[in-house]
Amino acid sequence: MRGLTLLTATILTFGYGFAAQAAMTVDRAATIRRVAGTVDSANPTNDANRVWYGGMLAPVTVETTAQPKCTVP
């Protein structure tokens, strides 16, 4: 009886593992298909949540015109 229980548990464990692997493969394929779509660069707000996978970004320039509040004599 112990052998049958061990065999059943082993079969179920492998079955659950296979089902989880199949689900993750399908989910991964759907994610890659969704992310790999091209976006028109003229209007980047169409897909603002898209993950950036590389390439050249425009440089960011920070300018300030405020005067310091503390002046040291």
N, C-alpha and C positions, 0 to 999 in steps of 0.2 A: 504494500500500500504506500510505503514511503517513496518508493521508486516512481510510482504513478504520479504522486503529488509533485515530485521534483521535475519529472518530465513535463507535466502540464505547466508548471511555473516557468520552466525554461522556454517552452513554445510560446507562451503568452508574452514573456519578456521580449523575445525576438520579434514577435508580431507587433507589439507596441512600438518597439524601436524602428521597425520598418515603416510603420504608419507615420511616425513623427518625422522620419527622414523624407518621406514622400511629400508630406505637407510643407516642410521647410524648402524643399526643392521647388515646388510650385510657387510658393510665396517669393522666393528669391528671384525666380524667372519673371514674375509679374513686376517686382520692384525694379529690376534691370530694364525691362521694357518701358516702364513709366518714366524712369529717370533719363534714359538714353534718348528721349525725344529731342528734336532740335527746337530752339526758341529763336524767334526773330529778334536780332539784336537792336533793331530800331525801336522796339517797344518792350523793354525788359520787365515791365510790370505785368505782362501777361501771365508769367509763371514765376512769381516772386519767391516761392518756396522751393524752387529747384536747387539741387545740390551742385555746387561749383566743383568741377573735376579738373581744373587747370586751364591754362591759357594766359593771355595777357589782359590785365585789368588796367583801367585808366589810373594814373597816379592821383593821390589825394593831397590837396594843398590846403593847409590851415592858415588863415590870416586873422590877425587881431588888431584892433585899433584902440583898445582900452589903455588908459594911463594907470601906472601903479598907484595904489592907495597910500603906500608908505614911502616917503622920500627920506633918504639918509643924507644929512648935510655933510 
